[in-house]
Amino acid sequence: MFKIGNIEIENNVVLAPMAGVCNSAFRRIIKEMGCSLVYAEMVSDKGLIYDSKKTKNMLYFEECERPIAQQIFGSDKETFVKAAKMVEEIMHPDIIDINMGCPVPKVAIKAQAGAALLKNPDKIYDIVSSVVKAVSVPVTVKIRSGWDNNSVNAVEVAKVCEKAGASAICVHGRTRSQGYSGFVDLNIIKKVKENVNIPVIGNGDVTDIQSAEKMLSYTGCDAIMIGRGVLGNPWLMREIITYLNTGALISKPSYSERIEMCFHHMDYLLKIKNERVAVLEMRSHISWYLKGLPGAQRIKNEIFKVREVEDIKKILFNYLKELENKV
């Protein structure tokens, strides 16, 4: 257990705020796997300020998802403060997170937000301190190791965030220029942990028990954040949490459990999105859930052709019967 501000986090495994993935449906599944803290996908400060219905809809969550952190991205202090106040007023999250790590060009280059802020520590101090003063919940900051290999400044940025009043810092051990390529640098996360007194969450390349254990033991970080590793495999959360808490290894999900999860996920999605959007989203999730299963490519191809939930259910149900007959 560790604390972010006054918020008690039961265990040290956290869900990353993956854009386009971490909506309420996905977060609920991750919570059911025992995850102690979920980060909601980032919302645009300007989207909130200009009253974008789509952006405001992204703030939806269920009480069972608590504790929950809502991430905001932007490029200037005034809009960050307004957006943070709006998030607190509309959503009442447990934590507000400031995105200073997003590497995608639309955010980091065009909008000069996300990881672009790493180039200006003074601006970081102004933004973080202003948001901390503006809201009553703890504020965390998610950063990368730096903009590129010539400007690895995560330790400096983390110290600035701590001085500005941040309650925790999350470090993805890659530079912005790396994107998601290459390997995470555990040394930079270790250095950040050694240089600040607030909790540090390590992020990057946690895909199994071994990488989770290594991240924690090598860096000394307070918690690990898992992102892409749980796509199609939310059971990874339960696996890692169980192992870290008890040393026990649990069995991998069966074929039927993986297909049942497709139905479960779709039911949650249909409660928050219309059928057309839910089907489009589920296509990606189903291809992740079925990865590595016998004959999965044929099923994915069939699913990508249909547009109605009943058709998807029919395809998956027939596929499940097919798999059961093979066992």
N, C-alpha and C positions, 0 to 999 in steps of 0.2 A: 504493500500500500504506500502511496505517496500523496502529497497535497499540492494543488495548484491554487495559490491564494488560500481561500477558506474552503475550497472544494476538495473533498476526500475522494481519491481515485482508488478503487478496491484492488486492482492488480496493475501490473506494469506493461500491459499490451494495449495499444491504442490504434484506432482506425484512421488512416490518412484521408484528407479531404479531396478524393479524386474527382476531378471535373467530369460531369456527365454520367457519373456512376453513383456517388454517395448521396442519393436522395433518401427519403424516409423509408421506402420499401427495402432498399439494400441495407440501410443502417439497422433496421429492425432485425433482419436476419443475422447481422453481425453481433448485435446485442444478445440474441438467442444463443449465440456460440460462446457467450461469457465475456465478451469484450467490455472493459470497464469504462472506456471513454471513446466516444465517436466524434469525429470532426465532420461537419457538413461541408458539402462542396462550396467552393468560393462564390460569393456574389459580388457584383460590381457596385462600388460606392455610387457611381453616377447613375446606374440603373435604378437604385433605390431612390436617389434624390429626384430623378426625373419621373418617378412614379411608374416605372415599368411593371406591368402586371406579371409578366414572366419572371422578373427578378424577385418580386414580392412572394410569388407562389413558391419559390425555392426555399423560403424560410419555414415552410410547413414541416412540422414534426409532431410525433406522438409523445406523450408524457413518459411512456416506457423506454424512450431513448435516452433519458437523462442518466448521468451527466452528459451534456452535449455542448460542443464548441462550434460556434458559427464563424467561418472565415470570411473576411472582406478583402478585396483587392482594390487598389486605386493608386493615385500618384501624387496627391497633394493633401496637406494637413486639413484644410477646411472641409473638403468633401469626406475625408475619412471620419472626422468628428461627427458630422451630420449623419452619415450612414451608420456609424456605431450607435449613436443615440436612437436612431430609427430601429435598428436591429433589437436593441434592448427593449424598446417600447412595444414593438410588434410581437417579437418572438420570446422574449425573456429567457435567453440561453443561459447556461451556467458559466460559460466562458466566451469571450470574443477573441478571435485570432486574426492577426494582421499578416497577410501574405506578402512575403518578401523573397519568395523562392520560385514562383512560376516562371519556367523558361520559354514558354511558347512565344513566338515572334509577335503575335497579335497583342499580347499582354506586355511582354518585357521590352519590345522595341517600339511598336506602334503607339502603345498607351504609356510607355515609360513607367510601367507599374511592375509588380512582382519582383523578379530578380534584379531589375534595373535599379531599384532603390539601394541595392548593395553598394553601388558606386558612390553613394553620398551619405556617409555616416551622420553628418550634422542634420541632414533632412530626416534621417531615421529617428534621431533623438527627438526632434520636434513632433513628428507624427506620433510616435509611441507615447511620449509624455502627455500630449494633448488628448489622445484617446483615453489613456488611463484616468486623466482628470475628468473626462466627460461622462464616463460610465461607472456603475457601481459594482460590476462583476469583474473578476480577474481578466487581465489581457495577456495573451501569449503572442509570440512572434515565430513564424516559420521562415527559415532562411536556408540558403545553400552555402557551400564552402566559400564561394566567391563568384565574381562575374566570369572570370576565366583563369587559366593557370598562372597568369602574371599578376592576378589581384585576388589571391586567396586571403580573405580578411574576416572569416567567420568569428575568430576570437575577438577581434576589435568590435565587430558588429554586436556580438553577444554581450560584451561589456557595456556597450552603449545602451542596448535594450534594457539590461538590468538597471543601469543608472536612471533610465527614463521611467522605471516603475513596472516593467513587465514581470509577470508572475512565473513565467517559464519560457524556455526557448526550445524550438525544435530545429534540429540541424540535419538537412539532407547532405550527405557527404559527397556531393558532386558539384562541380561548377555549373554555371548557367550554360556555358558553351558546350559542356558535355551532354546536356539534355538528360537522356536516360541511357546513354551509351557508356561503354567502359565499366569500371567497377567503382563501388563506393569506397571512399577513403575514411577508414575508421580512425586514423590518427587525428584528423581535424575534429571529429566529434569528441575524442578523448581530450584534446587540448582545450576545447570549449568547456567541457565538464570541469577541468582542472582550474579554469580561470573565472568561473562565476559561482555564485552561491545559490542561485535559483535552480529549480529542477531543469534537467536537460533531457530531451527526448531524441533518441537517435533514429534516423530514417534512411532507408536505402538498402536494397538487396536482401531484405529479410524474407526468405521464401521457404524456410523449413526450420526445424528445431535447432539444427546445428548453427545456422546463420543467426538465429535469434539469441542463442546462448553466447555465441562469440561476440555479437554486438554489445551485449550487457557486460560480459566479463572483461572484454578488452578495453572498452571505452569508459566503463564505470557509470554509464548514463543511468538515469532514474527509470526510464521506460523506453520501449521500442515502439516505433510507428510502422504499421504494415499497410502497404498500398497494393501494388499490382499482384503481389503474392496471393491475395484472397480472391482475385477475379476467377470465378468458376470454382473456387475452393474455399468457401467461407469456413469449412471445417478446420482449416489451418489455424484459425484463432483458438478453437477449442483444444486442438492438438498441442499448440505451444503453451497455452495457459496451464493445461493439465500437467504437462511435463515440468514447467518451471515451478509449479506449486507442489507437485508430489513426486516427480521423477518417473511417473508412469507413462508408458507409450500406449496410445489408443489406436484402434484399428482404423484403416482408411474407409471412407464411405463406399458402400456397395453400389453396383450399377443402379439398382432401384432407388436407393437414397438420392443419388445424383439427379435422376429423372424426377423423383418426387419433389426435389428442391426447385426444379423448373416450374412445376405447378404452384408451389408455395410462393415463390417469388412473383409469379404472374398475378396471383390473387392479391398480394399486397400492392403491386403496381396499379392494378385496376381500381383500387380504392382512391388513388391520388391522380390518375391520368386517364384521359379518354382512350378508347380501344385502339385507335390508330397509332397514337404515341406509344402506348404500352406494348403493342406488337413490335414496333420498330426497335424499342429498347430491348425487348426480350430476345430478339434475334441475336444480338451480340452476346447477351448473357447465356443463352442456350448454347451457342457455339463454344463458350468458355466451359460451361458445365459438362458438356459432352466430350471435351478434348480427350483424346486417347482411348475412347470407347470403341469397340469393334463396329465398323460400318458407320461411324459418326459423320463422315464427310457427306455421305448420301443423304442422311437425315438433315444436316445443316442446309444442303442445297434445296431440299424440299421445303424447309421452313422459311428460307429466304424468298420463296415464291408466293407464299400465302399472306393474306392481310387480315384474317379474322382469328380471334382467340380460339374459337371452337375448332378451327382447322389445325392450329398448332397443337391443341390438346389431343386431337385425333391422331396426328402424326406421332406424337410422343408416347401415347398410350399403346399404339401398335408396335412401336419400337421397343417399348418395355416388355411387351409380350414376346416379341422376337428374341430379346436378350434372355429372358427367363427360360425360353425353350432350349436355348443353347447351353445353359448351365446344367 
